[in-house]
């Protein structure tokens, strides 16, 4: 059974007005259980994309420094990455893990460019920082929920 999935997303928001929208129809061969898994992966993709700015910041610097230059740089590359990733949306929707890892790898060339801008120079510290920034990618591996331990009642046999 073939189905169509209709995706609509807003591309540009300015002053609380939506200026542009993206629309795609994706053919799905087997929608069933893959849809729920795909929705979780899409949520993870969004969360990981937002977390990139935090992971790019140096960990040893003071928390008070905001690094205001990082979010605009990531915002500038995200449309390019999203355009490349959306070309494979039907494979992503069917829930293939390799497709999601490939989508995350689309950040590599762009993160390399950002790393050169955020850490210019030729010192060993700058090169090390560039390598660290360039390696920051969305982690699209499936998340495993931590198992809950049963609590013991106070007193009584242990």
GIPEHU-V632948 format. One record per backbone hydrogen bond with DSSP energy under -1.0 kcal/mol. CO is the residue of the C=O (numbers start at 1). NH is the residue of the N-H. Records with the same first field share a line. If there is no record, write none. Layout:
CO = NH, NH
This chain:
3 = 28
5 = 26
7 = 24
9 = 22
12 = 19
14 = 17
17 = 14
20 = 11, 12
22 = 9
24 = 7
26 = 5
28 = 3
31 = 35
32 = 35
33 = 37
34 = 38
35 = 39
36 = 40
37 = 41
38 = 42
39 = 43
40 = 44
41 = 45
42 = 46
43 = 47
44 = 48
45 = 49
46 = 50
47 = 51
51 = 55
52 = 56
53 = 57
67 = 70
69 = 73
70 = 74
71 = 75
72 = 76
73 = 77
74 = 78
77 = 81
78 = 82
79 = 83
80 = 84
81 = 85
82 = 86
85 = 88
86 = 89
88 = 92
89 = 93
90 = 94
91 = 96
92 = 95
96 = 100
97 = 101
98 = 102
99 = 103
100 = 104
101 = 105
103 = 106
104 = 107
105 = 108
107 = 111
108 = 112
109 = 113
110 = 114
111 = 115
112 = 116
113 = 117
114 = 118
115 = 119
123 = 127
124 = 128
125 = 129
126 = 130
127 = 131
128 = 132
129 = 133
130 = 134
131 = 135
133 = 136
